[in-house]
């Protein structure tokens, strides 16, 4: 069949989005790998699927697949693109949209100029729920990655993140340390790795090595996790601009038991179809 899709990006983090409400199809891992392939397919960091909701209390079900075909729990940049996509395809007229994900229900608010505010939910800090192997919860943890002795933060934003503070993201050893931390045995489901440079109390630079993907131009959940860790350590204020290679996001968090709010841009690249 011909499967119709839209290519979008949020701060350079790019997606193939597929309407599986109007189209009767179930994505297979091999379909995702083909769509995501930058040489033989469309090319993207993740494939996003729009599905009917399981509950009448929400508007849509939202599935996220990494380029390797595995389904993951959450993607903040993808959520923003999702919100703009369902409005542009006239699947809803709402500006505030509630969406089911594998990590729970999130709320998306479409603002002007295709910017979207996302209620990302409360961060998970308990090690066993991240999941991360540690005897007890602490603000930071020691981690041996190869021969490097590191101090990291560990936060889940619906998916696990390790955060490493660096003097400069331009000089950070992301290509070396990213894969070592991503596959570390203390993270049984692997982990996304954020390299954070603090510019000021309200501004950071960030590079993210995503599990099963590698370095991406932006990562919304990584931005949220880094800001949470920075606030917990007393390094950051409660509202922070996060500069990623692909663009800037705004992240705010008022502290324990409060949701993380992320705002950022989206853009449509093109519409197309592919024979599956």
Buried (B, 14 or more C-beta within 10 A) or exposed (E): EEBBBBBBBBBBBBBBBBBBBEEEEEBEEEBBBBBBEEEEBBBBBBBBBBBEBEEEEBBBBBBBBBBEBBBBBBBBBBBBBBBBBBBBBEBBEBEEBBBBBBBEBBBBBBEEEBBBBBBBBBBBBEBEEBBBBBEEBEEBBEBEBEEEEBEBBBBBBBBBBBBBBBEEBEEBEBEEBBBBBBEBEBBEEBBBBBBBBBEEBEBBBBBBBBBBBBBBBBBBBBBBBBBBBBBBBEBBBBBBBBBBBBBBBBBBBEEEEEBBBBBBBBBBBEEEEBEE
